[in-house]
Amino acid sequence: MEIKLAKTAGFCMGVRRAVDTVLDVAQHETTRKIYTYGPLIHNPQTIELLKKRGITAISSLDEIKNRENAILIIRAHGIAPDERKKIKESGVRIIDATCPKVGYVQAIIKKHTALNYTVIIAGDREHPEVDGLWGYTQNRGIIVSTLEDAEELPPMDKVCIVAQTTQNADHYERIVQKIKEKNPQVVVFNTICSSTERRQEEIIALAREMDALFVVGGKNSANTCRLVALAKKQNVPAFHIETAEEIRNIDLGSYRSVGVSAGASTPNWIIDQVMDSIAENQISPNPRLAKILKFWIWAVRTDFYSALGAGCLAWACMLLQQIPVRFSSIALASLFVYAMHVLNRLMSSKQSGLIGSFREKSYLRHKNKYFLAAMISLVIALLLSLADSLLSFWVLFFMSLAGGLYNMKILPDGWRFQRLKDIPGSKNLSTALAWGMVTAVLPSLNDSQNFNPKMAVAFIFTFILVFIRSAMSDIMDIQSDKLLGRETIPVLIGKEKTQTLLKVILLILLCILLISFWAGWSSTISFFLIIPLLYIWICFRLCDRRSGLSGATIEGLLETIYIIAGFAVLCWLVLG
């Protein structure tokens, strides 16, 4: 089955700006209570997460008891000027997150109302944006929702028409034409958001290409409901769902192609879950290929693929250092990485709330089995290290202890960083450090080697590969990390700067591999290990979330960076 994700799916600019504003305030504000004037966005899952961050949605100013210690955030829909004045007079601090495009419509209404125009607003009467816009007409404007409403309007001298920013473009055009029949001199402004128009155009295009459509978003989201209506007008089965759980009751067997779009208030992590669920339940015309893909996804989901990748890197590092290849060192790296990944996922799943990756369902359902498998793997890894040398055992033991402490609360309440994981960027650094130690340093210690340039090159090779792969995942998880309050590198410096940083680091690794050969620190294998670097450069395109692939597939492709390193070693051995 072909699965195609709309490029416009997910947060629009205004919603993203409002969410970022709220989360930035929550991150830095420690003394005042934070409120939003109405639900920040029309997505119940996101609202629930905001509640856990201490951000409360209110419908009336009376709900704020201690107004001097309160911050009230105006959501993207905006509010009426009289309401804004009332809030200011109450003493509550206001932070305005009104969408700039909504602000533009407000300015048009304010100007033409002052010029004695009758302002007509084409939109939903009950929508908060329309309610706020009407306030700028000094309560003299007219709201038109249907063609029947437009037909009932009398002739008027000076008329100005604007649209709710999420209005359907065709519907707005018909309303304008109907009003022009009685008011030919009407002044018309196309105030529909360009993002809304592109989203609607794409859903129509998808409906013509696909056998069925899934539109993801809150049932109370006006723009999401319009997308569903537009899809159904194209005579294609269209399903309006809020979560991936709803797909269980839908038979996908009769569809060869499925399109997925989402409303402007739908976060990426919900879209990812839907994509994963569709991919998991699809029926493939090629059963053998389907089995291979399912096995691959299963390996990625259960972290066996990560363990295999660690083994590939250990193999590459031993050859890079020109030391004998030991199966025990490869097994040690695989088992330790598997154990640490599983244990950390089990710990973090308790704190992730409603946000679940494609792995979380499996981990929550079989957590006891995962825990047992992780502990057995860790014990075997420690025994293998002890069989090699006492030094290797103690190094691995303290690494295991550090891994266990990573998610544990060390400092008391009141400290900003109570756990090691609270330190910005600590996940990327600690993961890369651990992989570098078990794939490059421990095999060298087992060979009774002291620190040398060969070991340093091998360690840097693994460290940078793992650091980049980890940071690329954080780029794709930036929305959910912000909602959960995680200070990852992309959250702190932004997506674009993170990508630039990773590309610079990748070029540094390229230079190190080339220099190591000319300096005599490695053999021609250095040239072959450039292959995974080229693969990483291709993977940077996956970070924009527009690849149309499920989260499990993207994670699997990123994990394949390590497998490519093993493939490069194999090529070197065959050609060498």
C-alpha positions in Angstrom: 0.0 0.0 0.0 1.2 3.5 -0.9 1.0 5.9 2.1 1.4 9.6 1.3 1.7 12.4 3.9 0.6 15.9 3.0 3.4 18.4 3.0 1.2 20.9 4.8 0.1 18.5 7.6 0.6 19.8 11.1 1.0 23.0 12.9 0.6 26.2 10.9 2.8 29.2 11.6 0.3 30.9 13.9 -0.3 27.8 16.1 3.5 26.9 16.2 4.2 30.5 17.3 1.5 30.4 20.0 2.7 27.0 21.4 6.4 28.1 21.3 5.4 31.3 23.2 3.6 29.4 25.9 6.4 26.9 26.3 9.1 29.6 26.4 7.2 31.4 29.2 6.7 28.1 31.1 10.5 27.4 30.8 11.6 30.7 32.3 8.7 31.6 34.6 9.0 30.0 38.0 6.9 32.3 40.3 3.7 33.2 38.3 0.9 31.0 37.4 0.4 30.7 33.6 -3.1 30.7 32.0 -4.3 30.8 28.4 -7.4 32.6 27.4 -9.3 29.6 26.2 -7.8 26.4 24.9 -4.5 27.3 23.2 -5.2 25.1 20.2 -8.0 22.8 19.2 -6.2 19.6 20.1 -7.2 17.8 23.3 -4.0 15.8 23.6 -1.8 18.9 23.5 -4.1 20.7 26.0 -3.7 17.7 28.3 0.1 18.0 28.1 0.0 21.7 28.7 -2.0 21.0 31.9 0.8 18.7 33.1 3.2 21.6 32.5 1.1 23.8 34.8 -0.6 25.8 32.0 -4.3 26.2 32.6 -6.9 27.2 30.0 -9.6 29.5 31.3 -12.8 30.9 29.7 -13.3 33.8 32.0 -11.1 36.3 33.9 -13.0 35.4 37.1 -11.2 32.0 37.1 -7.9 33.7 38.1 -7.8 34.2 41.8 -4.4 35.8 42.4 -4.2 38.2 39.4 -1.0 39.9 40.5 0.9 36.6 40.2 -0.7 35.5 37.0 0.3 35.5 33.3 -2.5 35.3 30.7 -1.5 34.3 27.2 -3.8 35.4 24.3 -4.0 32.5 21.9 -3.5 32.6 18.2 -7.3 33.3 17.6 -6.9 36.8 19.2 -9.6 38.6 21.3 -11.8 41.6 21.1 -10.3 45.0 22.1 -12.9 45.5 24.9 -11.8 42.2 26.4 -8.2 43.1 26.1 -8.8 46.4 27.9 -10.7 44.5 30.7 -7.8 42.2 31.2 -5.2 45.0 31.4 -7.3 46.9 34.0 -7.5 43.7 36.1 -3.7 43.8 36.7 -3.0 40.5 35.0 0.1 40.5 32.9 -0.7 39.8 29.2 1.5 38.0 26.6 0.0 38.3 23.2 0.3 35.2 21.0 -2.2 36.3 18.4 -1.4 35.0 14.9 0.1 37.9 12.8 -2.3 37.0 10.0 -5.3 37.3 12.4 -3.8 40.6 13.6 -3.7 41.8 9.9 -7.5 41.1 9.6 -8.1 43.0 12.9 -6.2 46.0 11.5 -8.4 46.0 8.3 -11.6 45.9 10.4 -10.4 48.6 12.8 -9.5 50.9 9.9 -12.7 50.5 7.8 -14.9 50.6 10.9 -13.4 54.0 11.6 -14.2 55.1 8.0 -17.9 54.2 8.7 -17.9 51.0 6.5 -20.2 48.2 7.4 -17.8 45.3 7.9 -19.0 41.8 7.0 -17.0 38.9 8.4 -17.4 35.6 6.5 -16.8 32.9 9.1 -18.2 30.6 11.7 -20.3 32.5 14.3 -19.2 30.3 17.2 -15.5 30.4 16.3 -13.3 32.3 18.8 -11.4 34.1 16.0 -14.6 35.4 14.5 -15.8 36.5 18.0 -12.6 38.5 18.4 -12.8 40.0 14.9 -16.4 41.1 15.5 -15.2 43.1 18.6 -13.2 45.3 16.3 -16.3 46.4 14.4 -17.5 48.2 17.6 -20.3 45.7 17.7 -21.7 47.0 14.4 -20.3 44.3 12.1 -22.2 41.5 10.4 -21.2 37.8 10.5 -22.1 35.7 7.4 -21.7 32.0 7.7 -23.8 30.7 4.8 -25.0 31.8 1.3 -28.5 32.1 2.8 -27.1 34.7 5.3 -25.6 36.6 2.4 -28.8 36.6 0.4 -30.7 38.1 3.4 -28.4 41.2 3.5 -30.0 44.5 2.4 -28.2 46.9 0.0 -25.7 49.1 1.8 -23.6 52.2 0.9 -20.1 51.3 2.2 -19.3 47.6 2.6 -16.0 45.9 3.5 -15.7 42.1 3.5 -13.1 40.0 5.3 -12.8 36.3 5.9 -12.0 34.2 8.9 -8.3 33.1 8.2 -9.3 29.4 8.1 -12.3 29.9 5.9 -12.8 27.7 2.8 -11.7 29.7 -0.2 -14.4 28.6 -2.6 -17.1 29.2 0.0 -15.8 32.6 0.7 -15.8 33.4 -3.1 -19.4 32.4 -3.4 -20.4 34.6 -0.4 -18.5 37.5 -1.9 -20.3 37.1 -5.3 -23.7 36.9 -3.6 -23.0 40.1 -1.6 -21.8 41.9 -4.7 -25.1 41.3 -6.4 -26.7 44.0 -4.1 -23.5 45.9 -3.3 -21.4 46.1 -6.5 -19.0 48.7 -4.9 -18.0 46.4 -2.0 -14.4 46.4 -0.8 -13.1 42.8 -0.6 -10.0 41.6 1.2 -8.8 38.0 0.8 -7.7 37.4 4.4 -7.7 33.6 4.2 -4.3 32.4 5.5 -2.1 31.2 2.6 -1.2 28.1 4.8 -5.0 27.3 4.9 -5.3 27.7 1.2 -2.3 25.4 0.5 -3.7 22.8 3.0 -7.1 22.8 1.2 -5.5 22.6 -2.2 -3.4 19.7 -1.2 -6.3 17.8 0.4 -8.1 18.1 -2.9 -5.1 16.9 -4.9 -4.6 14.0 -2.5 -8.3 13.0 -2.8 -7.8 12.7 -6.6 -4.7 10.5 -6.2 -5.5 8.3 -3.2 -8.1 5.6 -2.6 -8.8 6.9 0.9 -7.9 9.8 3.2 -7.2 10.2 6.9 -7.5 13.7 8.3 -6.0 14.0 11.7 -7.1 16.6 14.2 -9.5 17.6 17.0 -13.2 17.0 16.4 -13.7 20.6 17.5 -11.1 22.0 15.0 -12.9 24.0 12.4 -10.1 23.9 9.8 -9.8 20.1 10.3 -13.5 19.6 9.7 -13.2 21.7 6.5 -10.5 19.4 5.3 -12.7 16.4 5.8 -15.6 18.1 4.1 -13.4 19.0 1.1 -12.1 15.4 0.8 -15.7 14.0 0.9 -16.7 16.4 -1.9 -14.2 14.6 -4.1 -16.2 11.3 -3.5 -13.3 9.6 -1.7 -13.6 7.8 1.7 -12.4 10.3 4.2 -11.9 9.5 7.9 -11.6 12.2 10.6 -9.6 10.8 13.5 -8.0 12.3 16.6 -5.6 9.5 17.5 -4.0 6.5 16.0 -6.2 4.2 18.2 -9.2 5.0 15.9 -7.6 3.2 12.9 -8.1 -0.1 14.6 -11.8 -0.1 13.6 -11.1 0.8 10.0 -10.6 -1.9 7.4 -7.6 -0.9 5.2 -7.7 -4.0 3.0 -9.6 -2.5 0.1 -7.3 0.5 -0.3 -4.2 0.4 -2.5 -3.2 4.0 -1.5 -3.9 6.1 1.5 -3.3 9.9 2.0 -2.8 11.5 5.4 -3.3 15.2 6.2 -3.8 17.0 9.4 -5.3 20.2 10.8 -3.3 23.3 11.7 -3.6 22.3 15.4 -2.3 18.8 15.1 1.2 18.1 16.5 3.8 16.1 14.6 3.9 13.3 17.2 0.2 12.4 16.7 0.7 12.5 12.9 3.7 10.1 13.4 1.6 7.7 15.4 -1.1 7.7 12.7 1.5 7.0 10.0 3.0 4.2 12.0 -0.4 2.6 12.7 -1.4 2.7 9.0 2.0 1.2 8.0 1.5 -1.5 10.7 -2.0 -2.5 9.5 -1.5 -2.2 5.8 -1.8 -5.2 3.5 0.9 -5.6 1.0 0.5 -7.1 -2.5 4.0 -8.7 -2.0 3.7 -10.9 1.1 7.4 -11.8 1.1 8.5 -8.2 1.0 5.9 -7.3 3.6 7.4 -9.9 6.0 10.9 -8.6 5.5 9.7 -5.0 6.2 7.7 -6.1 9.3 10.7 -8.0 10.6 12.9 -4.9 10.1 10.4 -2.6 11.8 10.1 -5.1 14.7 13.9 -5.1 15.1 13.9 -1.3 15.1 11.0 -1.2 17.6 12.6 -3.7 20.0 16.1 -2.1 19.8 17.7 -5.2 18.4 18.6 -3.2 15.4 20.5 -0.7 17.6 22.4 -3.7 19.2 23.3 -5.0 15.7 24.5 -1.5 14.8 26.7 -1.4 17.9 28.3 -4.7 16.9 29.0 -3.3 13.4 30.7 -0.3 14.8 32.8 -2.5 17.2 33.9 -4.5 14.2 34.8 -1.4 12.2 36.7 0.1 15.2 38.8 -3.0 15.7 39.9 -3.0 12.1 40.4 0.7 12.1 42.8 0.3 15.1 44.4 -2.7 13.3 43.9 -5.0 16.3 42.5 -8.6 16.1 38.8 -8.9 15.7 37.2 -10.7 18.7 33.6 -11.9 18.6 33.4 -11.4 22.4 34.1 -7.6 21.9 31.4 -7.4 19.2 28.9 -9.3 21.5 29.9 -7.1 24.5 29.2 -3.9 22.6 25.8 -5.2 21.3 24.6 -6.5 24.6 25.6 -3.4 26.6 24.0 -1.0 24.1 20.8 -3.1 24.0 20.6 -3.2 27.8 21.2 0.6 28.2 18.7 1.5 25.5 16.0 -0.7 26.9 16.5 0.4 30.5 16.5 4.1 29.6 13.4 3.7 27.4 11.6 2.0 30.3 12.5 4.8 32.6 11.6 7.6 30.2 8.3 6.1 29.2 7.0 6.7 32.7 7.6 10.4 32.3 6.5 10.9 28.6 2.8 11.3 29.4 0.5 11.1 26.4 3.4 11.4 23.9 4.3 7.9 22.8 6.8 6.9 20.1 6.2 3.9 17.9 8.1 1.9 20.5 6.1 2.9 23.5 3.1 0.6 23.0 5.4 -2.4 22.8 7.4 -1.3 25.8 4.4 -0.7 28.0 2.7 -3.9 27.0 5.8 -6.1 27.6 7.8 -4.0 30.1 8.6 -6.9 32.4 10.0 -9.0 29.5 12.0 -6.0 28.3 13.4 -5.4 31.7 14.4 -9.1 32.1 16.0 -9.2 28.7 18.0 -6.0 29.4 19.2 -7.2 32.8 20.3 -10.6 31.3 22.1 -8.7 28.5 23.9 -6.4 31.0 25.0 -9.3 33.1 26.4 -11.2 30.1 28.2 -8.1 28.9 29.8 -7.7 32.4 30.9 -11.3 32.4 32.4 -11.0 29.0 34.3 -7.9 30.1 35.5 -9.7 33.2 36.7 -12.6 31.0 38.9 -10.2 29.1 40.4 -8.2 31.9 39.6 -6.8 35.3 40.2 -3.2 34.0 37.5 -3.8 31.2 35.1 -5.1 33.9 35.5 -2.0 36.1 35.2 0.4 33.2 32.0 -1.3 32.0 30.6 -1.6 35.6 31.0 2.2 36.2 29.5 2.9 32.8 26.5 0.8 33.7 26.2 2.6 37.1 26.3 6.0 35.3 23.7 4.8 32.9 21.4 3.8 35.8 21.9 7.2 37.5 21.1 9.1 34.3 17.3 9.1 34.8 17.4 9.1 38.7 16.8 12.2 40.8 20.1 13.2 42.3 19.6 16.8 43.6 16.6 18.0 45.7 13.7 20.1 44.5 14.5 23.7 43.7 17.5 22.8 41.6 17.1 23.4 37.9 19.0 20.2 37.0 17.8 17.4 39.4 18.8 14.6 37.1 21.7 14.1 34.7 19.1 13.9 31.9 18.0 17.5 32.7 21.3 18.9 31.5 20.8 20.3 28.0 22.3 18.0 25.4 23.3 15.4 28.0 21.5 12.6 26.1 23.4 13.1 22.9 26.8 13.3 24.7 26.3 10.5 27.1 25.0 8.1 24.4 27.9 8.9 22.1 30.4 8.5 24.9 29.0 5.1 26.0 29.0 3.8 22.4 32.5 5.1 21.8 33.8 3.4 25.0 32.3 -0.1 24.2 33.1 -0.1 20.5 36.5 1.5 20.4 38.2 1.7 23.9 37.2 -1.6 25.5 38.3 -3.8 22.5 41.7 -1.9 22.6 42.0 -2.5 26.4 41.3 -6.2 25.8 44.2 -6.3 23.4 46.5 -4.8 26.1 46.8 -1.5 24.1 47.5 1.8 25.8 46.0 5.0 24.7 47.2 5.8 21.2 46.2 7.8 18.1 44.5 4.7 16.5 42.3 4.3 19.5 41.5 8.1 19.4 40.5 7.9 15.7 38.2 4.9 16.3 36.6 6.5 19.4 36.0 9.8 17.5 34.5 7.9 14.6 31.9 6.2 16.7 31.3 9.2 19.0 30.5 11.5 16.1 28.3 9.0 14.2 26.2 8.3 17.3 26.1 12.0 18.3 24.8 13.0 14.9 22.3 10.2 14.7 21.0 11.0 18.2 20.7 14.8 17.4 18.9 14.0 14.2 16.2 12.2 16.2 16.0 15.2 18.5 15.4 17.5 15.5 12.4 15.4 14.5 11.1 15.3 18.0 11.5 19.0 18.7 7.7 19.6 19.1 7.2 16.8 21.6 10.4 17.7 23.5 9.2 21.3 23.9 5.9 20.1 25.2 7.6 17.8 27.7 10.1 20.4 28.8 13.1 18.6 27.5 16.0 20.9 26.7 17.6 19.1 23.8 20.1 20.8 21.5 17.5 21.6 18.8 15.2 23.0 21.4 17.9 25.3 22.7 19.5 26.5 19.4 16.8 25.7 16.9 16.5 23.2 14.0 18.5 25.1 11.4 21.5 25.8 13.6 21.5 22.2 14.9 21.6 20.9 11.3 24.5 23.3 10.5 26.4 22.2 13.6 26.0 18.5 12.7 27.2 19.1 9.1 30.3 20.9 10.4 31.0 18.0 12.8 30.5 15.5 9.9 33.1 17.4 7.8 35.5 17.3 10.8 35.1 13.5 11.0 35.8 13.3 7.2 39.0 15.2 7.6 40.1 13.0 10.6 39.6 9.8 8.6 41.6 11.2 5.7 44.4 12.5 7.9 44.6 9.3 9.9 45.5 7.3 6.8 48.2 9.8 5.7 49.6 9.9 9.2 49.8 6.1 9.3 47.2 5.7 12.1 44.9 3.5 10.0 44.9 1.6 6.8 42.8 2.1 3.6 39.7 1.2 5.6 39.5 4.9 6.5 38.4 5.6 2.9 35.7 2.9 3.0 34.4 4.3 6.3 33.5 7.5 4.5 30.5 5.6 3.1 28.4 6.0 6.3 29.3 9.7 6.2 27.8 10.0 2.8 24.7 8.1 3.9 24.3 10.5 6.9 24.4 13.5 4.4 21.4 11.9 2.6 19.6 11.3 5.9 19.6 15.0 6.7 16.7 15.3 4.3 14.6 13.1 6.7 14.8 15.7 9.4 12.3 18.0 7.8 9.4 15.6 8.5 8.3 15.9 4.9 9.6 12.6 3.7 6.1 11.0 4.1 7.6 8.0 6.0 6.4 6.7 9.3 8.4 7.4 12.4 9.5 3.8 12.7 10.8 3.8 9.1 12.7 7.1 9.7 14.2 5.8 12.9 15.2 2.6 11.2 16.8 4.5 8.3 18.8 6.6 10.9 19.9 3.4 12.7 21.1 2.0 9.4 24.0 4.5 9.6 25.7 1.9 11.8 24.8 -1.0 9.6 26.3 0.9 6.6 29.6 1.1 8.6 29.5 -2.7 8.8 28.8 -2.9 5.1 31.8 -0.6 4.4 34.0 -2.9 6.4 32.7 -5.9 4.4 33.5 -4.1 1.2 37.0 -3.3 2.4 37.6 -7.0 3.3 36.3 -8.2 -0.1 38.2 -5.7 -2.2 41.3 -5.7 0.1 
